[in-house]
């Protein structure tokens, strides 16, 4: 039996459908990629302030460097770029490792992971398997290869890391059979087994927002007021604390009549805006265990000590006690004006900034 020829209209329809599906597929793939979340402008390092060991790159004045809050999706066989770093004291890694606040010898197989994979410290001191050059090695995660910050003294005036970096000690490279005189030394494509189910601090529920009564939510310092019917995440936990814990710095007034609401939880007192005091998210506040103790905050190339006087409640909010403001996120250091001033931040930039902190 002779086949009927396919009409041109059917062919056209098929082509349109194919193009539509292809574009949708492409859009879906693009939606899952990790894109830059912004840029930082490079600053010229002061003399002798950028360690060029292992051919480390130093920031260039005025150059824009992309920053990433995410990393590519994790699988049992995650593609990455292996770079080299010295975690020893005086090495190009800068200060002590974030996970344990220690230095590590070059002959110890240790790594730093890009921010998204580091995952707020949830992979600290755990092992990953690295596959490259036909060999494999197990290495311990001891630090973050920061993809969101750089070009400052804390990061040895080096640019932010890319979002797909496993920054490894010499021991890792040698275990993979790559020698120092090899063209691969310092930069090589690898695969690694990163645990996709590493423990993290997830929301423990939600609360429903209520509209504040007239004049009952203080919007000083651009504080947010609860929205009627909106759901807000609550957290019983905060990210793992290390010797160098990443956080978000926000602005709060602990004075009477300020946007902080009632007196501070630790001492039932108000505190002047010119005193360096902070409130910590519920998990870090840890049932008052840090009350009236000091933490050190690092940002903008400077540091400041501040006293913990209050909890930034991640469990409760949208009520009178909390000035009808939403619950805090789980990674907040809510600071007085004095802290922002001590860090040398322009007042126009106050309110929200990536920082690190440690127990003083």
VOLO-238345 format. One record per residue (C-alpha): residue in one letter; x, y negated, z negated. Coordinates in nm, 4 decimals, decimal comma. Layout:
<r aa="A" c1="X" c2="Y" c3="Z"/>
...
END
This chain:
<r aa="X" c1="0,0000" c2="0,0000" c3="0,0000"/>
<r aa="X" c1="0,1358" c2="-0,3418" c3="0,0932"/>
<r aa="X" c1="0,2022" c2="-0,5736" c3="-0,2021"/>
<r aa="X" c1="0,0306" c2="-0,9076" c3="-0,1971"/>
<r aa="X" c1="0,2699" c2="-1,2030" c3="-0,1826"/>
<r aa="X" c1="0,2871" c2="-1,4045" c3="-0,5028"/>
<r aa="X" c1="0,1257" c2="-1,7426" c3="-0,4532"/>
<r aa="X" c1="0,3357" c2="-2,0583" c3="-0,4906"/>
<r aa="X" c1="0,1064" c2="-2,1813" c3="-0,7687"/>
<r aa="X" c1="0,1797" c2="-1,8704" c3="-0,9763"/>
<r aa="X" c1="0,5540" c2="-1,9154" c3="-0,9236"/>
<r aa="X" c1="0,5314" c2="-2,2800" c3="-1,0237"/>
<r aa="X" c1="0,3369" c2="-2,1890" c3="-1,3367"/>
<r aa="X" c1="0,5947" c2="-1,9247" c3="-1,4288"/>
<r aa="X" c1="0,8796" c2="-2,1737" c3="-1,3861"/>
<r aa="X" c1="0,7013" c2="-2,4307" c3="-1,6037"/>
<r aa="X" c1="0,6399" c2="-2,1687" c3="-1,8741"/>
<r aa="X" c1="1,0039" c2="-2,0576" c3="-1,8647"/>
<r aa="X" c1="1,1327" c2="-2,4139" c3="-1,8961"/>
<r aa="X" c1="0,8890" c2="-2,4839" c3="-2,1805"/>
<r aa="X" c1="0,9987" c2="-2,1729" c3="-2,3706"/>
<r aa="X" c1="1,3664" c2="-2,2472" c3="-2,3090"/>
<r aa="X" c1="1,3337" c2="-2,6025" c3="-2,4364"/>
<r aa="X" c1="1,1438" c2="-2,4860" c3="-2,7427"/>
<r aa="X" c1="1,4066" c2="-2,2226" c3="-2,8116"/>
<r aa="X" c1="1,6820" c2="-2,4809" c3="-2,7743"/>
<r aa="X" c1="1,5000" c2="-2,7194" c3="-3,0066"/>
<r aa="X" c1="1,4607" c2="-2,4415" c3="-3,2612"/>
<r aa="X" c1="1,8333" c2="-2,3631" c3="-3,2503"/>
<r aa="X" c1="1,9249" c2="-2,7290" c3="-3,2794"/>
<r aa="X" c1="1,6925" c2="-2,7698" c3="-3,5771"/>
<r aa="X" c1="1,8891" c2="-2,5030" c3="-3,7615"/>
<r aa="X" c1="2,2319" c2="-2,6605" c3="-3,7049"/>
<r aa="X" c1="2,4178" c2="-2,8554" c3="-3,9693"/>
<r aa="X" c1="2,4501" c2="-3,2127" c3="-3,8494"/>
<r aa="X" c1="2,6512" c2="-3,5000" c3="-4,0030"/>
<r aa="X" c1="2,4703" c2="-3,6894" c3="-4,2779"/>
<r aa="X" c1="2,6691" c2="-4,0078" c3="-4,2206"/>
<r aa="X" c1="3,0210" c2="-4,1477" c3="-4,1915"/>
<r aa="X" c1="3,2838" c2="-4,2984" c3="-4,4177"/>
<r aa="X" c1="3,5363" c2="-4,5559" c3="-4,3061"/>
<r aa="X" c1="3,9009" c2="-4,4664" c3="-4,3515"/>
<r aa="X" c1="4,1344" c2="-4,6659" c3="-4,5728"/>
<r aa="X" c1="4,5097" c2="-4,6838" c3="-4,5275"/>
<r aa="X" c1="4,6750" c2="-4,4869" c3="-4,8099"/>
<r aa="X" c1="4,9016" c2="-4,6815" c3="-5,0461"/>
<r aa="X" c1="5,2731" c2="-4,6003" c3="-5,0003"/>
<r aa="X" c1="5,3566" c2="-4,2376" c3="-5,0900"/>
<r aa="X" c1="4,9952" c2="-4,1654" c3="-5,1869"/>
<r aa="X" c1="4,9063" c2="-3,9114" c3="-4,9163"/>
<r aa="X" c1="5,0854" c2="-3,5764" c3="-4,9398"/>
<r aa="X" c1="5,1637" c2="-3,4507" c3="-4,5882"/>
<r aa="X" c1="5,2626" c2="-3,1025" c3="-4,7022"/>
<r aa="X" c1="5,1220" c2="-2,8326" c3="-4,4703"/>
<r aa="X" c1="5,0721" c2="-3,1015" c3="-4,2022"/>
<r aa="X" c1="4,7825" c2="-3,2538" c3="-4,3973"/>
<r aa="X" c1="4,6088" c2="-3,5423" c3="-4,2224"/>
<r aa="X" c1="4,6014" c2="-3,8850" c3="-4,3872"/>
<r aa="X" c1="4,3123" c2="-4,1272" c3="-4,3425"/>
<r aa="X" c1="4,3509" c2="-4,4040" c3="-4,0873"/>
<r aa="X" c1="4,2403" c2="-4,7592" c3="-4,1572"/>
<r aa="X" c1="3,9017" c2="-4,8296" c3="-4,0010"/>
<r aa="X" c1="3,8479" c2="-4,4858" c3="-3,8485"/>
<r aa="X" c1="3,5026" c2="-4,3372" c3="-3,9083"/>
<r aa="X" c1="3,4925" c2="-3,9818" c3="-4,0412"/>
<r aa="X" c1="3,1692" c2="-3,7748" c3="-4,0379"/>
<r aa="X" c1="3,0431" c2="-3,6341" c3="-4,3667"/>
<r aa="X" c1="2,8278" c2="-3,3242" c3="-4,4169"/>
<r aa="X" c1="2,6022" c2="-3,2192" c3="-4,7047"/>
<r aa="X" c1="2,5485" c2="-2,8801" c3="-4,5405"/>
<r aa="X" c1="2,7478" c2="-2,5964" c3="-4,3862"/>
<r aa="X" c1="2,6489" c2="-2,3438" c3="-4,1173"/>
<r aa="X" c1="2,4094" c2="-2,0698" c3="-4,2255"/>
<r aa="X" c1="2,5712" c2="-1,7958" c3="-4,4329"/>
<r aa="X" c1="2,5633" c2="-1,4340" c3="-4,3165"/>
<r aa="X" c1="2,7525" c2="-1,1160" c3="-4,3927"/>
<r aa="X" c1="2,9989" c2="-1,2160" c3="-4,1208"/>
<r aa="X" c1="3,0252" c2="-1,5948" c3="-4,1300"/>
<r aa="X" c1="3,2438" c2="-1,7680" c3="-3,8723"/>
<r aa="X" c1="3,4779" c2="-2,0308" c3="-4,0160"/>
<r aa="X" c1="3,8048" c2="-2,2145" c3="-3,9656"/>
<r aa="X" c1="4,0943" c2="-2,1187" c3="-4,1912"/>
<r aa="X" c1="4,3219" c2="-2,4046" c3="-4,2961"/>
<r aa="X" c1="4,6152" c2="-2,4133" c3="-4,5346"/>
<r aa="X" c1="4,6405" c2="-2,5857" c3="-4,8698"/>
<r aa="X" c1="4,8652" c2="-2,5841" c3="-5,1722"/>
<r aa="X" c1="4,6729" c2="-2,5532" c3="-5,4977"/>
<r aa="X" c1="4,9979" c2="-2,5829" c3="-5,6957"/>
<r aa="X" c1="5,0745" c2="-2,8888" c3="-5,9069"/>
<r aa="X" c1="5,2200" c2="-3,1569" c3="-5,6811"/>
<r aa="X" c1="5,0808" c2="-2,9859" c3="-5,3703"/>
<r aa="X" c1="4,8697" c2="-3,1423" c3="-5,0978"/>
<r aa="X" c1="4,5541" c2="-3,0177" c3="-5,2715"/>
<r aa="X" c1="4,5698" c2="-3,3154" c3="-5,5069"/>
<r aa="X" c1="4,4394" c2="-3,2613" c3="-5,8602"/>
<r aa="X" c1="4,3566" c2="-2,9352" c3="-6,0374"/>
<r aa="X" c1="4,0953" c2="-2,7040" c3="-5,8873"/>
<r aa="X" c1="3,7349" c2="-2,7955" c3="-5,9519"/>
<r aa="X" c1="3,6160" c2="-2,4549" c3="-6,0705"/>
<r aa="X" c1="3,8569" c2="-2,4090" c3="-6,3609"/>
<r aa="X" c1="4,0444" c2="-2,7401" c3="-6,3832"/>
<r aa="X" c1="4,3720" c2="-2,5536" c3="-6,3220"/>
<r aa="X" c1="4,6484" c2="-2,5415" c3="-6,0624"/>
<r aa="X" c1="4,7196" c2="-2,2161" c3="-5,8765"/>
<r aa="X" c1="5,0495" c2="-2,0855" c3="-5,7402"/>
<r aa="X" c1="5,0991" c2="-2,0594" c3="-5,3637"/>
<r aa="X" c1="5,1450" c2="-1,6824" c3="-5,4009"/>
<r aa="X" c1="4,7924" c2="-1,6393" c3="-5,5422"/>
<r aa="X" c1="4,5130" c2="-1,5751" c3="-5,2861"/>
<r aa="X" c1="4,2714" c2="-1,8588" c3="-5,3588"/>
<r aa="X" c1="4,0499" c2="-2,0790" c3="-5,1406"/>
<r aa="X" c1="3,8380" c2="-2,3919" c3="-5,1316"/>
<r aa="X" c1="3,5074" c2="-2,3891" c3="-4,9415"/>
<r aa="X" c1="3,3321" c2="-2,6690" c3="-4,7533"/>
<r aa="X" c1="3,0644" c2="-2,8447" c3="-4,9588"/>
<r aa="X" c1="2,7660" c2="-2,6523" c3="-4,8206"/>
<r aa="X" c1="2,9283" c2="-2,3150" c3="-4,8821"/>
<r aa="X" c1="3,0696" c2="-2,4233" c3="-5,2181"/>
<r aa="X" c1="2,7051" c2="-2,4750" c3="-5,3094"/>
<r aa="X" c1="2,7407" c2="-2,6910" c3="-5,6176"/>
<r aa="X" c1="2,9932" c2="-2,4560" c3="-5,7773"/>
<r aa="X" c1="2,7692" c2="-2,1482" c3="-5,7581"/>
<r aa="X" c1="3,0501" c2="-1,9512" c3="-5,5894"/>
<r aa="X" c1="3,3160" c2="-2,0619" c3="-5,8389"/>
<r aa="X" c1="3,5686" c2="-1,7920" c3="-5,9362"/>
<r aa="X" c1="3,3944" c2="-1,5347" c3="-5,7158"/>
<r aa="X" c1="3,5723" c2="-1,3459" c3="-5,4390"/>
<r aa="X" c1="3,5146" c2="-1,3609" c3="-5,0651"/>
<r aa="X" c1="3,6556" c2="-1,1319" c3="-4,7962"/>
<r aa="X" c1="3,8411" c2="-1,3046" c3="-4,5126"/>
<r aa="X" c1="3,8897" c2="-1,1296" c3="-4,1777"/>
<r aa="X" c1="4,1429" c2="-1,2585" c3="-3,9259"/>
<r aa="X" c1="4,4340" c2="-1,1459" c3="-3,7085"/>
<r aa="X" c1="4,3066" c2="-0,7867" c3="-3,7284"/>
<r aa="X" c1="4,3441" c2="-0,7780" c3="-4,1067"/>
<r aa="X" c1="4,1447" c2="-0,8749" c3="-4,4151"/>
<r aa="X" c1="4,2151" c2="-1,0161" c3="-4,7599"/>
<r aa="X" c1="4,0105" c2="-1,0853" c3="-5,0697"/>
<r aa="X" c1="4,0476" c2="-1,4369" c3="-5,2144"/>
<r aa="X" c1="3,8973" c2="-1,6181" c3="-5,5103"/>
<r aa="X" c1="3,7008" c2="-1,9431" c3="-5,4718"/>
<r aa="X" c1="3,8570" c2="-2,2044" c3="-5,7009"/>
<r aa="X" c1="3,7753" c2="-2,5367" c3="-5,5386"/>
<r aa="X" c1="3,5572" c2="-2,7387" c3="-5,3036"/>
<r aa="X" c1="3,6845" c2="-2,8661" c3="-4,9700"/>
<r aa="X" c1="3,4756" c2="-3,1803" c3="-4,9963"/>
<r aa="X" c1="3,2732" c2="-3,2564" c3="-4,6837"/>
<r aa="X" c1="3,0987" c2="-3,5610" c3="-4,8332"/>
<r aa="X" c1="3,3860" c2="-3,7650" c3="-4,9761"/>
<r aa="X" c1="3,7457" c2="-3,8511" c3="-4,8883"/>
<r aa="X" c1="3,9973" c2="-4,1258" c3="-4,8108"/>
<r aa="X" c1="4,0406" c2="-4,2074" c3="-5,1812"/>
<r aa="X" c1="4,2862" c2="-4,1276" c3="-5,4592"/>
<r aa="X" c1="4,0769" c2="-3,8352" c3="-5,5857"/>
<r aa="X" c1="4,1061" c2="-3,6681" c3="-5,2433"/>
<r aa="X" c1="4,4713" c2="-3,7644" c3="-5,1882"/>
<r aa="X" c1="4,3646" c2="-4,0130" c3="-4,9175"/>
<r aa="X" c1="4,2773" c2="-3,7275" c3="-4,6825"/>
<r aa="X" c1="3,9608" c2="-3,7271" c3="-4,4652"/>
<r aa="X" c1="3,6490" c2="-3,5313" c3="-4,5659"/>
<r aa="X" c1="3,6606" c2="-3,1629" c3="-4,4735"/>
<r aa="X" c1="3,4649" c2="-3,0317" c3="-4,1784"/>
<r aa="X" c1="3,1593" c2="-2,8285" c3="-4,2739"/>
<r aa="X" c1="3,3035" c2="-2,4887" c3="-4,1769"/>
<r aa="X" c1="3,6347" c2="-2,4757" c3="-4,3635"/>
<r aa="X" c1="3,7955" c2="-2,2063" c3="-4,5755"/>
<r aa="X" c1="4,1021" c2="-2,3877" c3="-4,7101"/>
<r aa="X" c1="4,3443" c2="-2,1177" c3="-4,8208"/>
<r aa="X" c1="4,6708" c2="-2,0760" c3="-5,0090"/>
<r aa="X" c1="4,9842" c2="-1,9419" c3="-4,8394"/>
<r aa="X" c1="4,9174" c2="-1,6023" c3="-4,9973"/>
<r aa="X" c1="4,6002" c2="-1,5653" c3="-4,7884"/>
<r aa="X" c1="4,7797" c2="-1,6471" c3="-4,4641"/>
<r aa="X" c1="5,0646" c2="-1,4066" c3="-4,5375"/>
<r aa="X" c1="4,8185" c2="-1,1298" c3="-4,6321"/>
<r aa="X" c1="4,6569" c2="-1,1745" c3="-4,2892"/>
<r aa="X" c1="4,9967" c2="-1,1177" c3="-4,1300"/>
<r aa="X" c1="5,0342" c2="-1,4750" c3="-4,0036"/>
<r aa="X" c1="5,3853" c2="-1,6118" c3="-4,0458"/>
<r aa="X" c1="5,4859" c2="-1,9716" c3="-4,1051"/>
<r aa="X" c1="5,6576" c2="-1,9995" c3="-3,7663"/>
<r aa="X" c1="5,3456" c2="-1,8720" c3="-3,5868"/>
<r aa="X" c1="5,1402" c2="-2,1100" c3="-3,3722"/>
<r aa="X" c1="4,8311" c2="-1,9952" c3="-3,5676"/>
<r aa="X" c1="4,9717" c2="-2,1034" c3="-3,9050"/>
<r aa="X" c1="4,7535" c2="-2,3805" c3="-4,0488"/>
<r aa="X" c1="4,4460" c2="-2,3518" c3="-3,8265"/>
<r aa="X" c1="4,2793" c2="-2,0267" c3="-3,7215"/>
<r aa="X" c1="3,9313" c2="-1,8931" c3="-3,6441"/>
<r aa="X" c1="3,8204" c2="-1,6305" c3="-3,8960"/>
<r aa="X" c1="3,5162" c2="-1,4507" c3="-4,0298"/>
<r aa="X" c1="3,4390" c2="-1,4210" c3="-4,3970"/>
<r aa="X" c1="3,1880" c2="-1,2413" c3="-4,6169"/>
<r aa="X" c1="3,0297" c2="-1,5095" c3="-4,8325"/>
<r aa="X" c1="2,7599" c2="-1,3826" c3="-5,0649"/>
<r aa="X" c1="2,4365" c2="-1,5229" c3="-4,9239"/>
<r aa="X" c1="2,2500" c2="-1,4648" c3="-5,2486"/>
<r aa="X" c1="2,4870" c2="-1,6481" c3="-5,4809"/>
<r aa="X" c1="2,2997" c2="-1,7729" c3="-5,7870"/>
<r aa="X" c1="2,1787" c2="-2,1288" c3="-5,7641"/>
<r aa="X" c1="1,9610" c2="-2,3611" c3="-5,9644"/>
<r aa="X" c1="1,6168" c2="-2,3434" c3="-5,8064"/>
<r aa="X" c1="1,2986" c2="-2,5303" c3="-5,9022"/>
<r aa="X" c1="1,1095" c2="-2,3656" c3="-6,1866"/>
<r aa="X" c1="0,7778" c2="-2,5182" c3="-6,0866"/>
<r aa="X" c1="0,6041" c2="-2,8430" c3="-5,9951"/>
<r aa="X" c1="0,4030" c2="-3,1153" c3="-6,1619"/>
<r aa="X" c1="0,1307" c2="-3,3208" c3="-5,9987"/>
<r aa="X" c1="0,1770" c2="-3,6967" c3="-5,9953"/>
<r aa="X" c1="-0,0648" c2="-3,9346" c3="-6,1626"/>
<r aa="X" c1="-0,1162" c2="-4,2965" c3="-6,0694"/>
<r aa="X" c1="0,0349" c2="-4,5181" c3="-6,3419"/>
<r aa="X" c1="-0,2030" c2="-4,7509" c3="-6,5266"/>
<r aa="X" c1="-0,1654" c2="-5,1161" c3="-6,4307"/>
<r aa="X" c1="0,1683" c2="-5,2550" c3="-6,5512"/>
<r aa="X" c1="0,2790" c2="-4,9198" c3="-6,6951"/>
<r aa="X" c1="0,5651" c2="-4,8257" c3="-6,4585"/>
<r aa="X" c1="0,8767" c2="-5,0425" c3="-6,4800"/>
<r aa="X" c1="1,0284" c2="-5,0744" c3="-6,1324"/>
<r aa="X" c1="1,3495" c2="-5,2402" c3="-6,2562"/>
<r aa="X" c1="1,6575" c2="-5,1050" c3="-6,0748"/>
<r aa="X" c1="1,4269" c2="-4,9844" c3="-5,7931"/>
<r aa="X" c1="1,2867" c2="-4,7092" c3="-6,0160"/>
<r aa="X" c1="1,0318" c2="-4,4836" c3="-5,8471"/>
<r aa="X" c1="0,6772" c2="-4,4602" c3="-5,9813"/>
<r aa="X" c1="0,4720" c2="-4,1412" c3="-5,9567"/>
<r aa="X" c1="0,2285" c2="-4,1138" c3="-5,6666"/>
<r aa="X" c1="-0,1211" c2="-3,9801" c3="-5,7299"/>
<r aa="X" c1="-0,1515" c2="-3,6195" c3="-5,6123"/>
<r aa="X" c1="0,2112" c2="-3,5809" c3="-5,5029"/>
<r aa="X" c1="0,3930" c2="-3,2699" c3="-5,6272"/>
<r aa="X" c1="0,7361" c2="-3,3076" c3="-5,7883"/>
<r aa="X" c1="0,9862" c2="-3,0256" c3="-5,8459"/>
<r aa="X" c1="1,0905" c2="-2,9498" c3="-6,2027"/>
<r aa="X" c1="1,4122" c2="-2,7759" c3="-6,3120"/>
<r aa="X" c1="1,5158" c2="-2,5964" c3="-6,6298"/>
<r aa="X" c1="1,8732" c2="-2,5718" c3="-6,5013"/>
<r aa="X" c1="2,1473" c2="-2,7822" c3="-6,3445"/>
<r aa="X" c1="2,4375" c2="-2,6808" c3="-6,1158"/>
<r aa="X" c1="2,7263" c2="-2,4981" c3="-6,2807"/>
<r aa="X" c1="2,9535" c2="-2,7256" c3="-6,4826"/>
<r aa="X" c1="3,3229" c2="-2,7184" c3="-6,3960"/>
<r aa="X" c1="3,6220" c2="-2,9347" c3="-6,4711"/>
<r aa="X" c1="3,5122" c2="-3,1562" c3="-6,1841"/>
<r aa="X" c1="3,1356" c2="-3,1380" c3="-6,1397"/>
<r aa="X" c1="2,9657" c2="-3,2998" c3="-5,8425"/>
<r aa="X" c1="2,6609" c2="-3,5164" c3="-5,9173"/>
<r aa="X" c1="2,4494" c2="-3,8130" c3="-5,8115"/>
<r aa="X" c1="2,4972" c2="-4,1380" c3="-6,0018"/>
<r aa="X" c1="2,1795" c2="-4,3417" c3="-6,0491"/>
<r aa="X" c1="2,1093" c2="-4,6682" c3="-6,2293"/>
<r aa="X" c1="1,9125" c2="-4,7097" c3="-6,5511"/>
<r aa="X" c1="1,8588" c2="-4,9684" c3="-6,8217"/>
<r aa="X" c1="1,8721" c2="-4,8257" c3="-7,1730"/>
<r aa="X" c1="1,7684" c2="-5,1606" c3="-7,3229"/>
<r aa="X" c1="1,4370" c2="-5,2219" c3="-7,4954"/>
<r aa="X" c1="1,1877" c2="-5,3065" c3="-7,2229"/>
<r aa="X" c1="1,4125" c2="-5,1558" c3="-6,9545"/>
<r aa="X" c1="1,3131" c2="-4,8946" c3="-6,6984"/>
<r aa="X" c1="1,4529" c2="-4,6208" c3="-6,9233"/>
<r aa="X" c1="1,1328" c2="-4,6262" c3="-7,1268"/>
<r aa="X" c1="1,1622" c2="-4,5508" c3="-7,4990"/>
<r aa="X" c1="1,4735" c2="-4,5346" c3="-7,7157"/>
<r aa="X" c1="1,7486" c2="-4,2878" c3="-7,6251"/>
<r aa="X" c1="1,6903" c2="-3,9295" c3="-7,7323"/>
<r aa="X" c1="2,0294" c2="-3,8732" c3="-7,8947"/>
<r aa="X" c1="2,0183" c2="-4,1534" c3="-8,1517"/>
<r aa="X" c1="1,6683" c2="-4,3049" c3="-8,1192"/>
<r aa="X" c1="1,8295" c2="-4,6384" c3="-8,0313"/>
<r aa="X" c1="1,8375" c2="-4,8759" c3="-7,7366"/>
<r aa="X" c1="2,1686" c2="-4,9599" c3="-7,5706"/>
<r aa="X" c1="2,2843" c2="-5,2783" c3="-7,4006"/>
<r aa="X" c1="2,3364" c2="-5,2826" c3="-7,0237"/>
<r aa="X" c1="2,6980" c2="-5,3844" c3="-7,0854"/>
<r aa="X" c1="2,7783" c2="-5,0579" c3="-7,2666"/>
<r aa="X" c1="2,8879" c2="-4,7538" c3="-7,0596"/>
<r aa="X" c1="2,6206" c2="-4,4989" c3="-7,1487"/>
<r aa="X" c1="2,4469" c2="-4,2264" c3="-6,9487"/>
<r aa="X" c1="2,1607" c2="-3,9797" c3="-6,9427"/>
<r aa="X" c1="2,2159" c2="-3,6296" c3="-6,8001"/>
<r aa="X" c1="1,9753" c2="-3,3972" c3="-6,6188"/>
<r aa="X" c1="1,8098" c2="-3,1404" c3="-6,8456"/>
<r aa="X" c1="2,0469" c2="-2,8517" c3="-6,7665"/>
<r aa="X" c1="2,3585" c2="-3,0593" c3="-6,8296"/>
<r aa="X" c1="2,2043" c2="-3,2291" c3="-7,1356"/>
<r aa="X" c1="2,1841" c2="-2,8724" c3="-7,2655"/>
<r aa="X" c1="1,9513" c2="-2,9261" c3="-7,5621"/>
<r aa="X" c1="2,1493" c2="-3,2238" c3="-7,6954"/>
<r aa="X" c1="2,4805" c2="-3,0341" c3="-7,7009"/>
<r aa="X" c1="2,6497" c2="-3,3302" c3="-7,5263"/>
<r aa="X" c1="2,4778" c2="-3,5965" c3="-7,7380"/>
<r aa="X" c1="2,7050" c2="-3,8898" c3="-7,8286"/>
<r aa="X" c1="2,9979" c2="-3,7179" c3="-7,6569"/>
<r aa="X" c1="3,1891" c2="-3,8757" c3="-7,3712"/>
<r aa="X" c1="3,2115" c2="-3,7698" c3="-7,0102"/>
<r aa="X" c1="3,4513" c2="-3,9060" c3="-6,7482"/>
<r aa="X" c1="3,2981" c2="-4,0224" c3="-6,4206"/>
<r aa="X" c1="3,5050" c2="-4,0358" c3="-6,0995"/>
<r aa="X" c1="3,4041" c2="-4,2382" c3="-5,7936"/>
<r aa="X" c1="3,5183" c2="-4,5137" c3="-5,5615"/>
<r aa="X" c1="3,8825" c2="-4,4364" c3="-5,6430"/>
<r aa="X" c1="3,8288" c2="-4,5172" c3="-6,0120"/>
<r aa="X" c1="3,7114" c2="-4,3499" c3="-6,3314"/>
<r aa="X" c1="3,5240" c2="-4,4521" c3="-6,6454"/>
<r aa="X" c1="3,4339" c2="-4,2869" c3="-6,9744"/>
<r aa="X" c1="3,0695" c2="-4,3073" c3="-7,0779"/>
<r aa="X" c1="2,8770" c2="-4,1816" c3="-7,3788"/>
<r aa="X" c1="2,5846" c2="-3,9417" c3="-7,3341"/>
<r aa="X" c1="2,2884" c2="-4,0949" c3="-7,5169"/>
<r aa="X" c1="1,9833" c2="-3,9549" c3="-7,3405"/>
<r aa="X" c1="1,8300" c2="-3,6845" c3="-7,1243"/>
<r aa="X" c1="1,7237" c2="-3,7505" c3="-6,7668"/>
<r aa="X" c1="1,4320" c2="-3,5118" c3="-6,7974"/>
<r aa="X" c1="1,4074" c2="-3,2627" c3="-6,5102"/>
<r aa="X" c1="1,1090" c2="-3,0847" c3="-6,6669"/>
<r aa="X" c1="0,8658" c2="-3,3638" c3="-6,7481"/>
<r aa="X" c1="0,7526" c2="-3,6906" c3="-6,5945"/>
<r aa="X" c1="0,4600" c2="-3,8936" c3="-6,4603"/>
<r aa="X" c1="0,3431" c2="-3,9717" c3="-6,8144"/>
<r aa="X" c1="0,3683" c2="-4,2578" c3="-7,0628"/>
<r aa="X" c1="0,6706" c2="-4,1101" c3="-7,2431"/>
<r aa="X" c1="0,8645" c2="-4,1111" c3="-6,9153"/>
<r aa="X" c1="0,7364" c2="-4,4505" c3="-6,8005"/>
<r aa="X" c1="0,5230" c2="-4,2821" c3="-6,5320"/>
<r aa="X" c1="0,8366" c2="-4,1971" c3="-6,3319"/>
<r aa="X" c1="0,8913" c2="-3,8563" c3="-6,1624"/>
<r aa="X" c1="1,1090" c2="-3,5857" c3="-6,3206"/>
<r aa="X" c1="1,4818" c2="-3,6249" c3="-6,2567"/>
<r aa="X" c1="1,6565" c2="-3,4058" c3="-6,0037"/>
<r aa="X" c1="1,8828" c2="-3,1417" c3="-6,1568"/>
<r aa="X" c1="2,2123" c2="-3,3121" c3="-6,0671"/>
<r aa="X" c1="2,1736" c2="-3,6644" c3="-6,2055"/>
<r aa="X" c1="2,4029" c2="-3,8837" c3="-6,4137"/>
<r aa="X" c1="2,1790" c2="-4,1828" c3="-6,4892"/>
<r aa="X" c1="2,4091" c2="-4,4681" c3="-6,5857"/>
<r aa="X" c1="2,3988" c2="-4,8187" c3="-6,7290"/>
<r aa="X" c1="2,5128" c2="-5,1221" c3="-6,5315"/>
<r aa="X" c1="2,8420" c2="-5,1167" c3="-6,7231"/>
<r aa="X" c1="2,9327" c2="-4,7821" c3="-6,5627"/>
<r aa="X" c1="2,8667" c2="-4,9108" c3="-6,2113"/>
<r aa="X" c1="3,0733" c2="-5,2227" c3="-6,2808"/>
<r aa="X" c1="3,3634" c2="-5,0191" c3="-6,4219"/>
<r aa="X" c1="3,3691" c2="-4,8129" c3="-6,1013"/>
<r aa="X" c1="3,4074" c2="-5,1324" c3="-5,9001"/>
<r aa="X" c1="3,0873" c2="-5,0818" c3="-5,7008"/>
<r aa="X" c1="2,9359" c2="-5,3910" c3="-5,5422"/>
<r aa="X" c1="2,5973" c2="-5,4721" c3="-5,6939"/>
<r aa="X" c1="2,4398" c2="-5,4487" c3="-5,3486"/>
<r aa="X" c1="2,5427" c2="-5,0791" c3="-5,3421"/>
<r aa="X" c1="2,4157" c2="-4,9918" c3="-5,6899"/>
<r aa="X" c1="2,1521" c2="-4,7255" c3="-5,7387"/>
<r aa="X" c1="2,2637" c2="-4,4019" c3="-5,5720"/>
<r aa="X" c1="2,6145" c2="-4,2638" c3="-5,5188"/>
<r aa="X" c1="2,7956" c2="-3,9287" c3="-5,4979"/>
<r aa="X" c1="3,0333" c2="-3,8817" c3="-5,7918"/>
<r aa="X" c1="3,2208" c2="-3,6215" c3="-5,9937"/>
<r aa="X" c1="3,2183" c2="-3,5922" c3="-6,3714"/>
<r aa="X" c1="3,3847" c2="-3,3876" c3="-6,6421"/>
<r aa="X" c1="3,3609" c2="-3,3560" c3="-7,0180"/>
<r aa="X" c1="3,6106" c2="-3,6035" c3="-7,1624"/>
END
